[in-house]
């Protein structure tokens, strides 16, 4: 089981990093923070072409909310069969999110199928 990071622990790590920064480093970061993206030179950084090993959502954790929900037994059984090692609730959440996004995309399209202005 993975360890959980708390806001307090995160704040403590940030405080340590800030202490380790030299005044020169701080000045460089302040200059870089106000630069427009197009003015940042990334020539020395190779472009990533192969994203096959990427993990979606690794750094983004949406806010979860606990609720009681009545779901048909056959729907639960289906998702449990699809996820024999557990994680059926995550699979259900993923299916609901996909349905939500499809609905949002349909709503933002105009009558001709183009994106509404």
C-alpha positions in Angstrom: 0.0 0.0 0.0 1.3 3.4 -0.9 2.0 6.0 1.7 -0.2 9.1 1.7 1.3 12.5 1.5 -0.3 15.1 3.8 -0.5 18.8 3.2 1.6 19.3 6.3 4.4 17.0 4.9 4.2 18.7 1.5 4.5 22.1 3.2 7.5 20.9 5.2 9.2 19.7 2.1 8.6 23.0 0.3 10.0 24.9 3.3 13.2 22.8 3.1 13.5 23.4 -0.6 13.1 27.1 -0.2 15.8 27.2 2.5 18.2 25.4 0.2 17.8 28.0 -2.6 20.6 30.5 -3.0 19.8 34.1 -3.7 21.0 33.6 -7.2 18.6 30.7 -7.7 15.8 32.7 -6.3 16.6 35.5 -8.7 16.7 33.1 -11.7 13.3 31.6 -10.7 11.7 35.0 -10.4 12.9 36.0 -13.9 11.7 32.7 -15.3 8.3 33.0 -13.6 7.4 36.2 -15.6 8.7 35.0 -19.0 6.1 34.2 -21.6 6.2 30.6 -22.8 7.4 31.5 -26.3 10.4 33.2 -24.8 11.7 30.2 -22.9 14.5 28.4 -24.8 13.9 24.6 -24.6 16.5 23.7 -27.3 18.5 21.7 -24.8 15.5 19.5 -23.8 14.7 16.7 -26.2 11.1 16.5 -27.3 9.3 13.4 -26.0 8.1 11.4 -28.9 7.1 8.1 -27.2 4.4 8.4 -24.5 3.6 4.7 -24.3 4.9 4.5 -20.7 3.1 7.6 -19.6 0.6 7.3 -16.7 -2.5 9.4 -17.0 -3.5 11.3 -13.9 -0.3 10.6 -12.0 0.0 14.1 -10.6 -3.7 15.1 -10.6 -6.0 13.7 -8.0 -9.6 15.0 -8.3 -11.4 15.7 -5.1 -13.4 12.6 -4.1 -16.7 12.8 -2.2 -18.2 10.0 -0.2 -21.9 9.3 -0.9 -24.3 6.5 -0.6 -25.6 5.3 -4.0 -27.9 2.5 -4.9 -26.8 0.7 -8.1 -28.3 -2.3 -9.8 -26.7 -5.6 -8.7 -26.0 -6.7 -12.3 -24.1 -3.4 -13.0 -22.0 -3.9 -9.9 -21.4 -7.6 -10.8 -20.3 -6.5 -14.3 -17.7 -4.1 -13.0 -16.5 -6.5 -10.4 -15.9 -9.1 -13.1 -14.0 -6.6 -15.2 -11.8 -5.8 -12.2 -11.0 -9.2 -10.6 -8.1 -7.7 -8.5 -10.4 -5.0 -7.1 -10.7 -1.5 -8.3 -14.2 -1.9 -9.6 -15.3 1.4 -8.0 -12.5 3.1 -9.9 -13.7 1.5 -13.1 -17.3 2.6 -12.4 -16.0 6.2 -11.8 -14.1 6.1 -15.0 -17.2 4.9 -17.0 -19.2 7.7 -15.4 -16.5 10.3 -16.2 -16.4 9.2 -19.8 -20.2 9.5 -20.0 -20.1 12.9 -18.4 -17.4 14.1 -20.9 -19.4 12.8 -23.9 -22.4 14.7 -22.6 -20.4 17.9 -22.1 -18.9 17.6 -25.6 -22.4 17.2 -27.1 -23.7 20.2 -25.2 -20.9 22.4 -26.5 -21.5 21.5 -30.1 -23.8 23.7 -32.2 -26.6 22.3 -34.4 -24.2 21.7 -37.3 -21.8 19.7 -35.1 -19.2 22.5 -34.9 -18.1 23.9 -31.5 -20.4 26.6 -30.3 -18.9 30.1 -30.2 
